[in-house]
Amino acid sequence: MPVSLLGLNNNHSSGWDSETLNNNLLHHSHLVTATNHQDNIQDNIQDHQDHHHQDNIQDHQDHHQDNILLHQDHHQDNIQDHQDHHQDNIQDHQDHHQDSILLHLDHRNFSRRQEVILLQGSLRQHPRCISNGKHHRDTFSNMHHTFQTVEAEKRGC
């Protein structure tokens, strides 16, 4: 430290000026205290800002995360609803086809019964066709050809 700051009186080289020395030391002490105080205040301000800023960032991120999760849940619900709707439509469609198939089978069975009755009646009405009875029996056993047989008999065998 330079001699003048220690309070040495430059005019009196033989000794210390105690008043100047005390004033300089007191001033230096106040400067150190003020500097420390300012540093502490600055540190406190910085800590406060860091703390609040970090909290705000965390709150903001949490808010976004909540919104993202809510949005994903909403999409998941919509996807599930959409899939359920499709599943319902598929089931309805299958049920409709099943009903149509059963109705068709019932109708076909009814038609075959009617064809058999017609064929039996035709055989009784057309005795000349009895000579071709094997053909009629084979046709009886295979319902797919029954209609053709009836048509042949309508034409007179």
TIMI-403455 format. One record per atom (N, C-alpha, C): residue number from 1; residue in one letter; y negated, x negated, z negated. Coordinates in pm, whole numbers, plus 32768, in hexadecimal, padded with zeros to 4 digits. Layout:
N
PT, nr, rest, north, east, up
PT, NUM, A, Y, X, Z
...
% end
This chain:
157
PT, nr, rest, north, east, up
PT, 1, M, 8075, 7FAA, 8000
PT, 1, M, 8000, 8000, 8000
PT, 1, M, 7F85, 7FA6, 8000
PT, 2, P, 7F1F, 7FC6, 8051
PT, 2, P, 7EA5, 7F70, 8052
PT, 2, P, 7E63, 7F6D, 7FC9
PT, 3, V, 7E23, 7F03, 7FB0
PT, 3, V, 7DE6, 7EED, 7F2D
PT, 3, V, 7D7E, 7F57, 7F0E
PT, 4, S, 7D30, 7F82, 7F73
PT, 4, S, 7CC5, 7FE3, 7F5A
PT, 4, S, 7CFD, 8069, 7F2C
PT, 5, L, 7D74, 808C, 7F53
PT, 5, L, 7DAD, 810B, 7F29
PT, 5, L, 7DDB, 8107, 7E98
PT, 6, L, 7DF5, 8091, 7E68
PT, 6, L, 7E1F, 8085, 7DDD
PT, 6, L, 7DAA, 808E, 7D7D
PT, 7, G, 7D35, 8091, 7DB5
PT, 7, G, 7CC0, 80A0, 7D5F
PT, 7, G, 7C7C, 801D, 7D3B
PT, 8, L, 7CA1, 7FB3, 7D7C
PT, 8, L, 7C5F, 7F32, 7D60
PT, 8, L, 7BD2, 7F38, 7D94
PT, 9, N, 7B75, 7F1C, 7D3F
PT, 9, N, 7AE9, 7F1F, 7D64
PT, 9, N, 7ACC, 7EA3, 7DB5
PT, 10, N, 7AAA, 7EB6, 7E33
PT, 10, N, 7A90, 7E44, 7E89
PT, 10, N, 7A12, 7DF9, 7E62
PT, 11, N, 79BA, 7E3D, 7E19
PT, 11, N, 793F, 7DFC, 7DEE
PT, 11, N, 7955, 7DA2, 7D77
PT, 12, H, 79BD, 7DBD, 7D29
PT, 12, H, 79DA, 7D6D, 7CB2
PT, 12, H, 7A65, 7D35, 7CC0
PT, 13, S, 7A72, 7CC7, 7CF9
PT, 13, S, 7AF3, 7C8D, 7D16
PT, 13, S, 7B3B, 7C5F, 7C98
PT, 14, S, 7AF7, 7C60, 7C29
PT, 14, S, 7B36, 7C2D, 7BB0
PT, 14, S, 7B88, 7C96, 7B66
PT, 15, G, 7B81, 7D1D, 7B8A
PT, 15, G, 7BCC, 7D81, 7B3E
PT, 15, G, 7BDD, 7E04, 7B88
PT, 16, W, 7C24, 7E62, 7B46
PT, 16, W, 7C3F, 7EE6, 7B7B
PT, 16, W, 7BD4, 7F47, 7B51
PT, 17, D, 7BB0, 7F9E, 7BA8
PT, 17, D, 7B58, 800C, 7B84
PT, 17, D, 7BB4, 807F, 7B5F
PT, 18, S, 7BC5, 8097, 7ADE
PT, 18, S, 7C28, 80F8, 7AAE
PT, 18, S, 7C06, 8186, 7AD8
PT, 19, E, 7B87, 81A5, 7ADE
PT, 19, E, 7B63, 822D, 7B07
PT, 19, E, 7B8B, 8245, 7B98
PT, 20, T, 7B70, 81E5, 7BED
PT, 20, T, 7B95, 81F1, 7C7A
PT, 20, T, 7C2D, 81F5, 7C88
PT, 21, L, 7C6D, 819E, 7C38
PT, 21, L, 7CFF, 819A, 7C3C
PT, 21, L, 7D38, 8221, 7C11
PT, 22, N, 7D05, 8258, 7BA3
PT, 22, N, 7D35, 82DA, 7B74
PT, 22, N, 7D1A, 834A, 7BD9
PT, 23, N, 7CA2, 8345, 7C13
PT, 23, N, 7C7F, 83AB, 7C77
PT, 23, N, 7CDB, 83A1, 7CF1
PT, 24, N, 7CF3, 8325, 7D1C
PT, 24, N, 7D4A, 8311, 7D91
PT, 24, N, 7DDA, 833D, 7D73
PT, 25, L, 7E08, 831A, 7CFC
PT, 25, L, 7E90, 8342, 7CD5
PT, 25, L, 7E9B, 83D9, 7CC9
PT, 26, L, 7E34, 8415, 7C8B
PT, 26, L, 7E33, 84A6, 7C7D
PT, 26, L, 7E2F, 84EA, 7D07
PT, 27, H, 7DDA, 84B4, 7D5E
PT, 27, H, 7DD0, 84EA, 7DE6
PT, 27, H, 7E56, 84D9, 7E2E
PT, 28, H, 7E8F, 8462, 7E1F
PT, 28, H, 7F10, 8448, 7E5F
PT, 28, H, 7F7B, 84A7, 7E28
PT, 29, S, 7F78, 84BC, 7DA6
PT, 29, S, 7FD7, 8516, 7D65
PT, 29, S, 7FC6, 85A5, 7D99
PT, 30, H, 7F49, 85CF, 7DA6
PT, 30, H, 7F2E, 8656, 7DDC
PT, 30, H, 7F5C, 8660, 7E6D
PT, 31, L, 7F46, 85F6, 7EB9
PT, 31, L, 7F73, 85F8, 7F45
PT, 31, L, 800B, 8604, 7F4D
PT, 32, V, 804E, 85B6, 7EF7
PT, 32, V, 80E1, 85BB, 7EF8
PT, 32, V, 8110, 8646, 7ECE
PT, 33, T, 80D1, 867C, 7E64
PT, 33, T, 80F7, 8701, 7E35
PT, 33, T, 80DB, 876A, 7EA1
PT, 34, A, 8066, 8762, 7EDE
PT, 34, A, 8041, 87C2, 7F47
PT, 34, A, 80A0, 87B6, 7FBD
PT, 35, T, 80C0, 873A, 7FE2
PT, 35, T, 811D, 8724, 8051
PT, 35, T, 81A6, 875C, 8030
PT, 36, N, 81D4, 8740, 7FB6
PT, 36, N, 8256, 8776, 7F8B
PT, 36, N, 8254, 880E, 7F8A
PT, 37, H, 81E4, 8845, 7F59
PT, 37, H, 81D6, 88D6, 7F53
PT, 37, H, 81D9, 8912, 7FE1
PT, 38, Q, 818F, 88D1, 803C
PT, 38, Q, 818E, 8901, 80C7
PT, 38, Q, 8219, 88F6, 8105
PT, 39, D, 825B, 8885, 80E6
PT, 39, D, 82E3, 8874, 811A
PT, 39, D, 8340, 88E1, 80E5
PT, 40, N, 8331, 88FE, 8063
PT, 40, N, 8384, 8967, 8027
PT, 40, N, 8366, 89EF, 8065
PT, 41, I, 82E4, 8A0A, 8077
PT, 41, I, 82BD, 8A89, 80B6
PT, 41, I, 82F6, 8A91, 8143
PT, 42, Q, 82E6, 8A22, 818D
PT, 42, Q, 8319, 8A1E, 8216
PT, 42, Q, 83B1, 8A31, 8218
PT, 43, D, 83F6, 89EF, 81BB
PT, 43, D, 8488, 8A00, 81B2
PT, 43, D, 84AC, 8A90, 8191
PT, 44, N, 8461, 8ACB, 8132
PT, 44, N, 847C, 8B56, 810E
PT, 44, N, 8464, 8BB5, 8182
PT, 45, I, 83F6, 8B9D, 81CA
PT, 45, I, 83D8, 8BEF, 8240
PT, 45, I, 8448, 8BE1, 82A7
PT, 46, Q, 8470, 8B63, 82BE
PT, 46, Q, 84DA, 8B4A, 8320
PT, 46, Q, 855E, 8B8B, 82F4
PT, 47, D, 857F, 8B7C, 8274
PT, 47, D, 85F9, 8BBB, 8240
PT, 47, D, 85F2, 8C52, 8250
PT, 48, H, 857E, 8C8A, 822F
PT, 48, H, 856A, 8D1B, 8239
PT, 48, H, 8579, 8D48, 82CA
PT, 49, Q, 8538, 8CFF, 8325
PT, 49, Q, 8541, 8D23, 83B2
PT, 49, Q, 85D1, 8D15, 83E5
PT, 50, D, 8610, 8CA5, 83BF
PT, 50, D, 869A, 8C90, 83EB
PT, 50, D, 86F5, 8CFF, 83B7
PT, 51, H, 86E3, 8D20, 8339
PT, 51, H, 8736, 8D86, 82FA
PT, 51, H, 8723, 8E0E, 833F
PT, 52, H, 86A3, 8E35, 834F
PT, 52, H, 8687, 8EB7, 838D
PT, 52, H, 86AE, 8EB8, 8420
PT, 53, H, 8692, 8E49, 8464
PT, 53, H, 86B3, 8E42, 84F2
PT, 53, H, 874B, 8E4B, 8503
PT, 54, Q, 8794, 8E02, 84B1
PT, 54, Q, 8826, 8E05, 84BA
PT, 54, Q, 885B, 8E90, 8499
PT, 55, D, 8820, 8ECF, 8432
PT, 55, D, 8849, 8F58, 8411
PT, 55, D, 882D, 8FB8, 8485
PT, 56, N, 87B6, 8FA8, 84C0
PT, 56, N, 8793, 8FFF, 8531
PT, 56, N, 87F1, 8FE9, 85A7
PT, 57, I, 8810, 8F6B, 85C1
PT, 57, I, 886D, 8F4D, 862E
PT, 57, I, 88F5, 8F8D, 8611
PT, 58, Q, 8923, 8F7B, 8595
PT, 58, Q, 89A5, 8FB3, 856F
PT, 58, Q, 89A4, 904B, 8579
PT, 59, D, 8938, 9089, 8548
PT, 59, D, 892C, 911B, 8552
PT, 59, D, 892D, 9148, 85E4
PT, 60, H, 88E4, 90FE, 8637
PT, 60, H, 88DC, 911F, 86C5
PT, 60, H, 8966, 9112, 8705
PT, 61, Q, 89AC, 90A5, 86E5
PT, 61, Q, 8A32, 9092, 871C
PT, 61, Q, 8A92, 90FE, 86EB
PT, 62, D, 8A89, 911D, 8669
PT, 62, D, 8ADF, 9186, 8632
PT, 62, D, 8AC3, 920B, 8677
PT, 63, H, 8A42, 9227, 868D
PT, 63, H, 8A1C, 92A3, 86D0
PT, 63, H, 8A58, 92A8, 875D
PT, 64, H, 8A4B, 9238, 87A5
PT, 64, H, 8A85, 9232, 882C
PT, 64, H, 8B1C, 9242, 8826
PT, 65, Q, 8B5B, 91FF, 87C6
PT, 65, Q, 8BEC, 9208, 87B9
PT, 65, Q, 8C16, 9298, 879D
PT, 66, D, 8BCB, 92DA, 8745
PT, 66, D, 8BE8, 9367, 8727
PT, 66, D, 8BDA, 93BD, 87A5
PT, 67, N, 8B6F, 93A3, 87F1
PT, 67, N, 8B5B, 93F0, 886D
PT, 67, N, 8BC9, 93D6, 88D1
PT, 68, I, 8BF2, 9358, 88DB
PT, 68, I, 8C5F, 9335, 8937
PT, 68, I, 8CDF, 937D, 890E
PT, 69, L, 8CFF, 9379, 888D
PT, 69, L, 8D78, 93BC, 885C
PT, 69, L, 8D71, 9453, 8873
PT, 70, L, 8CFC, 948B, 8858
PT, 70, L, 8CEA, 951A, 886D
PT, 70, L, 8CFC, 953D, 8901
PT, 71, H, 8CC2, 94EA, 8957
PT, 71, H, 8CCC, 94FE, 89E8
PT, 71, H, 8D5E, 94F3, 8A14
PT, 72, Q, 8DA6, 948D, 89E0
PT, 72, Q, 8E32, 947C, 8A03
PT, 72, Q, 8E85, 94F2, 89D3
PT, 73, D, 8E6A, 9520, 8959
PT, 73, D, 8EB2, 9595, 8924
PT, 73, D, 8E9A, 960F, 897D
PT, 74, H, 8E1C, 961F, 89A6
PT, 74, H, 8DF9, 9690, 89FC
PT, 74, H, 8E46, 9687, 8A80
PT, 75, H, 8E48, 960E, 8ABB
PT, 75, H, 8E92, 95FC, 8B38
PT, 75, H, 8F27, 9616, 8B21
PT, 76, Q, 8F5B, 95E2, 8AB3
PT, 76, Q, 8FE9, 95F6, 8A96
PT, 76, Q, 9009, 968B, 8A88
PT, 77, D, 8FB0, 96D3, 8A44
PT, 77, D, 8FC3, 9764, 8A38
PT, 77, D, 8FC1, 97A7, 8AC1
PT, 78, N, 8F61, 977E, 8B15
PT, 78, N, 8F59, 97B9, 8B9B
PT, 78, N, 8FD4, 9799, 8BEE
PT, 79, I, 9002, 971D, 8BE3
PT, 79, I, 907A, 96F4, 8C2C
PT, 79, I, 90F1, 9748, 8BFD
PT, 80, Q, 90FD, 9755, 8B78
PT, 80, Q, 916D, 97A3, 8B40
PT, 80, Q, 9164, 9835, 8B6D
PT, 81, D, 90EB, 986D, 8B68
PT, 81, D, 90DA, 98F8, 8B96
PT, 81, D, 9100, 9906, 8C29
PT, 82, H, 90D5, 98A4, 8C79
PT, 82, H, 90F2, 98A6, 8D08
PT, 82, H, 9189, 989D, 8D1F
PT, 83, Q, 91CB, 9841, 8CD6
PT, 83, Q, 925B, 9834, 8CE3
PT, 83, Q, 92A3, 98B3, 8CB6
PT, 84, D, 9275, 98EB, 8C47
PT, 84, D, 92B1, 9968, 8C17
PT, 84, D, 92A1, 99D7, 8C7F
PT, 85, H, 922A, 99DD, 8CBB
PT, 85, H, 9210, 9A42, 8D22
PT, 85, H, 926F, 9A2E, 8D98
PT, 86, H, 927E, 99B0, 8DC3
PT, 86, H, 92DA, 9994, 8E32
PT, 86, H, 9369, 99B7, 8E0B
PT, 87, Q, 938E, 9993, 8D90
PT, 87, Q, 9416, 99B1, 8D63
PT, 87, Q, 942E, 9A48, 8D62
PT, 88, D, 93C9, 9A93, 8D34
PT, 88, D, 93D4, 9B25, 8D37
PT, 88, D, 93E4, 9B58, 8DC6
PT, 89, N, 9392, 9B20, 8E21
PT, 89, N, 939A, 9B4B, 8EAD
PT, 89, N, 9422, 9B28, 8EEA
PT, 90, I, 9453, 9AB0, 8EC9
PT, 90, I, 94D6, 9A87, 8EFC
PT, 90, I, 9542, 9AE6, 8EC7
PT, 91, Q, 953A, 9B04, 8E45
PT, 91, Q, 959D, 9B5E, 8E09
PT, 91, Q, 9595, 9BE9, 8E49
PT, 92, D, 951A, 9C1A, 8E5C
PT, 92, D, 9509, 9C9D, 8E9D
PT, 92, D, 9544, 9C9B, 8F2A
PT, 93, H, 9529, 9C2D, 8F71
PT, 93, H, 9559, 9C1F, 8FFA
PT, 93, H, 95F2, 9C1D, 8FFB
PT, 94, Q, 962D, 9BCF, 8F9E
PT, 94, Q, 96BF, 9BC9, 8F97
PT, 94, Q, 96F9, 9C51, 8F72
PT, 95, D, 96BA, 9C93, 8F11
PT, 95, D, 96E9, 9D18, 8EEA
PT, 95, D, 96E3, 9D79, 8F60
PT, 96, H, 9675, 9D70, 8FAC
PT, 96, H, 9665, 9DC7, 9021
PT, 96, H, 96D4, 9DAB, 9086
PT, 97, H, 96EF, 9D28, 909F
PT, 97, H, 9759, 9D06, 90FD
PT, 97, H, 97E0, 9D35, 90C9
PT, 98, Q, 97F6, 9D22, 9047
PT, 98, Q, 9875, 9D4E, 900D
PT, 98, Q, 9886, 9DE5, 901D
PT, 99, D, 981A, 9E2E, 9001
PT, 99, D, 981F, 9EBF, 9013
PT, 99, D, 983A, 9EE3, 90A5
PT, 100, S, 97F8, 9E9B, 9101
PT, 100, S, 980B, 9EB6, 9190
PT, 100, S, 989A, 9E98, 91BA
PT, 101, I, 98D0, 9E2A, 9187
PT, 101, I, 995A, 9E05, 91A9
PT, 101, I, 99BA, 9E71, 9176
PT, 102, L, 99A7, 9E99, 90F9
PT, 102, L, 99FF, 9F01, 90C1
PT, 102, L, 99F3, 9F83, 910F
PT, 103, L, 9978, 9FA7, 9131
PT, 103, L, 9963, A021, 917E
PT, 103, L, 99A6, A017, 9207
PT, 104, H, 9999, 9FA1, 9245
PT, 104, H, 99D6, 9F8A, 92C7
PT, 104, H, 9A6E, 9F93, 92BD
PT, 105, L, 9AA6, 9F54, 9253
PT, 105, L, 9B38, 9F5A, 9241
PT, 105, L, 9B66, 9FE9, 922B
PT, 106, D, 9B1B, A032, 91D7
PT, 106, D, 9B3E, A0BF, 91C0
PT, 106, D, 9B3A, A10D, 9243
PT, 107, H, 9AD3, A0F6, 9290
PT, 107, H, 9AC3, A13C, 9310
PT, 107, H, 9B35, A116, 936F
PT, 108, R, 9B55, A094, 9373
PT, 108, R, 9BBF, A065, 93CC
PT, 108, R, 9C47, A09F, 93A3
PT, 109, N, 9C5F, A0A0, 9320
PT, 109, N, 9CDD, A0DA, 92F0
PT, 109, N, 9CE4, A16F, 9311
PT, 110, F, 9C74, A1B4, 92FE
PT, 110, F, 9C70, A242, 9320
PT, 110, F, 9C8B, A254, 93B6
PT, 111, S, 9C49, A200, 9408
PT, 111, S, 9C5B, A20A, 949A
PT, 111, S, 9CEB, A1EF, 94C1
PT, 112, R, 9D2B, A18D, 9481
PT, 112, R, 9DB7, A16F, 94A0
PT, 112, R, 9E12, A1E4, 947A
PT, 113, R, 9DF5, A21F, 9407
PT, 113, R, 9E45, A294, 93E0
PT, 113, R, 9E36, A303, 9448
PT, 114, Q, 9DBB, A314, 9477
PT, 114, Q, 9DA3, A37B, 94DD
PT, 114, Q, 9DED, A358, 955E
PT, 115, E, 9DEE, A2D8, 9583
PT, 115, E, 9E32, A2AE, 95FD
PT, 115, E, 9EC8, A2C4, 95F2
PT, 116, V, 9F00, A2A7, 957B
PT, 116, V, 9F90, A2BC, 9567
PT, 116, V, 9FB2, A351, 9575
PT, 117, I, 9F5F, A3A5, 953A
PT, 117, I, 9F75, A436, 9544
PT, 117, I, 9F6F, A460, 95D7
PT, 118, L, 9F0C, A42C, 961F
PT, 118, L, 9F00, A44D, 96AE
PT, 118, L, 9F79, A41C, 96FC
PT, 119, L, 9FA7, A3A3, 96DD
PT, 119, L, A018, A369, 9724
PT, 119, L, A097, A3BA, 9709
PT, 120, Q, A0AB, A3DE, 968A
PT, 120, Q, A121, A42F, 966A
PT, 120, Q, A11B, A4B4, 96B5
PT, 121, G, A0A7, A4EE, 96B8
PT, 121, G, A098, A56C, 9701
PT, 121, G, A0B0, A55A, 9795
PT, 122, S, A083, A4EA, 97CD
PT, 122, S, A096, A4D0, 985B
PT, 122, S, A129, A4BD, 987C
PT, 123, L, A173, A478, 9824
PT, 123, L, A202, A463, 983D
PT, 123, L, A24D, A4E8, 983E
PT, 124, R, A224, A542, 97E7
PT, 124, R, A265, A5C5, 97E4
PT, 124, R, A240, A616, 9860
PT, 125, Q, A1C5, A606, 988E
PT, 125, Q, A197, A657, 9900
PT, 125, Q, A1C7, A61E, 9985
PT, 126, H, A1E8, A59C, 9989
PT, 126, H, A20F, A55D, 9A07
PT, 126, H, A29D, A525, 99F9
PT, 127, P, A303, A579, 9A06
PT, 127, P, A38C, A548, 99F4
PT, 127, P, A3B1, A4DA, 9A56
PT, 128, R, A375, A4D9, 9ACC
PT, 128, R, A39A, A472, 9B2D
PT, 128, R, A372, A3E7, 9AFD
PT, 129, C, A312, A3DF, 9A9A
PT, 129, C, A2EA, A35D, 9A66
PT, 129, C, A34E, A327, 9A01
PT, 130, I, A3AC, A37C, 99CF
PT, 130, I, A40A, A34F, 9969
PT, 130, I, A465, A2E3, 99A1
PT, 131, S, A480, A2E8, 9A25
PT, 131, S, A4D2, A27E, 9A61
PT, 131, S, A491, A1F5, 9A4F
PT, 132, N, A412, A1F7, 9A3D
PT, 132, N, A3CA, A179, 9A26
PT, 132, N, A3AE, A169, 9991
PT, 133, G, A40A, A19C, 993D
PT, 133, G, A3F4, A1A0, 98AC
PT, 133, G, A3E6, A118, 986B
PT, 134, K, A430, A0B4, 98A0
PT, 134, K, A426, A02F, 9863
PT, 134, K, A396, 9FFE, 986B
PT, 135, H, A358, A013, 98DB
PT, 135, H, A2CB, 9FEB, 98EA
PT, 135, H, A275, A030, 9880
PT, 136, H, A290, A0B2, 986B
PT, 136, H, A241, A0FC, 980A
PT, 136, H, A25C, A0CB, 977C
PT, 137, R, A2DC, A0AA, 975D
PT, 137, R, A2FB, A078, 96D7
PT, 137, R, A2B7, 9FF1, 96BE
PT, 138, D, A2BC, 9F9A, 9724
PT, 138, D, A278, 9F18, 9715
PT, 138, D, A1E3, 9F2D, 9700
PT, 139, T, A1AC, 9F8B, 9747
PT, 139, T, A11E, 9FA8, 9739
PT, 139, T, A0FF, 9FDF, 96B0
PT, 140, F, A15A, A034, 967E
PT, 140, F, A149, A06A, 95F7
PT, 140, F, A141, 9FFA, 9590
PT, 141, S, A199, 9F97, 95A1
PT, 141, S, A19D, 9F2B, 953D
PT, 141, S, A122, 9ED1, 9547
PT, 142, N, A0E2, 9ED3, 95B8
PT, 142, N, A06A, 9E81, 95C7
PT, 142, N, 9FF4, 9EDD, 95E2
PT, 143, M, 9FA6, 9EF9, 957B
PT, 143, M, 9F3B, 9F5C, 9584
PT, 143, M, 9ECF, 9F37, 95EA
PT, 144, H, 9EC7, 9EB8, 960D
PT, 144, H, 9E60, 9E90, 966C
PT, 144, H, 9E76, 9ECF, 96F6
PT, 145, H, 9EF6, 9EEA, 9716
PT, 145, H, 9F15, 9F20, 979A
PT, 145, H, 9F21, 9FB8, 979C
PT, 146, T, 9F12, 9FF5, 972A
PT, 146, T, 9F24, A086, 9721
PT, 146, T, 9EC4, A0CF, 977E
PT, 147, F, 9E48, A0A5, 977B
PT, 147, F, 9DE5, A0EA, 97CE
PT, 147, F, 9E09, A0DD, 9862
PT, 148, Q, 9E36, A065, 988A
PT, 148, Q, 9E5C, A052, 9916
PT, 148, Q, 9ED0, A0AE, 993C
PT, 149, T, 9F2F, A0BF, 98DE
PT, 149, T, 9FA1, A118, 98F8
PT, 149, T, 9F73, A1A7, 990A
PT, 150, V, 9F1A, A1D3, 98B2
PT, 150, V, 9EE6, A25B, 98BD
PT, 150, V, 9E9F, A26D, 9942
PT, 151, E, 9E53, A208, 996A
PT, 151, E, 9E0D, A211, 99EB
PT, 151, E, 9E71, A218, 9A5E
PT, 152, A, 9EDD, A1CB, 9A53
PT, 152, A, 9F44, A1CE, 9ABC
PT, 152, A, 9F84, A257, 9AC5
PT, 153, E, 9F9C, A294, 9A52
PT, 153, E, 9FD9, A318, 9A51
PT, 153, E, 9F7A, A381, 9A88
PT, 154, K, 9EFC, A36D, 9A70
PT, 154, K, 9E9B, A3CC, 9AA9
PT, 154, K, 9EA1, A3C8, 9B41
PT, 155, R, 9EC0, A353, 9B74
PT, 155, R, 9ECA, A345, 9C06
PT, 155, R, 9F53, A374, 9C39
PT, 156, G, 9FAB, A3A0, 9BDD
PT, 156, G, A02F, A3D3, 9C05
PT, 156, G, A098, A366, 9C03
PT, 157, C, A08A, A303, 9BAB
PT, 157, C, A0E9, A294, 9B9B
PT, 157, C, A0EB, A242, 9C1A
% end
